[in-house]
């Protein structure tokens, strides 16, 4: 083994560096595995969040007042009453859901199409498109 053009290295130095590099390699592999698992759980949590958002109104209606307050605290960071209208300030990620839903409802109202899909939710064009099939 040669390191930094020092020439042939002593066995003790080789063993120490080899051990350091193996330890570093194991740590990198552990981090990669952690990221892979986090990515999977992130997707699962996203799906559960969207499912919960779909049922939120009916679940909210069935709750006691104390639980309703907890739900509102979870969804909103603040609200403002201005000119006879309530202006909500959502916490993340509910702010994104609210904006996307609002844009979807506006497009749905002006669109003649019957598709239940919205371009808002669909992925953008891939930077490296490939032919299908």
Secondary structure, DSSP 8 states (H G I E B T S, - for coil): -B-TT--B--HHHHHHHHHHHHHHHHHHHHHHHHHHHHHHHHHHHHHHHHHHHHHHHHHHHTS-HHHHHHHHHHHEEEEEEETTEEEEEE-TTHHHHHHHHHHHHHHHHH-----S--TTTS----TT-----
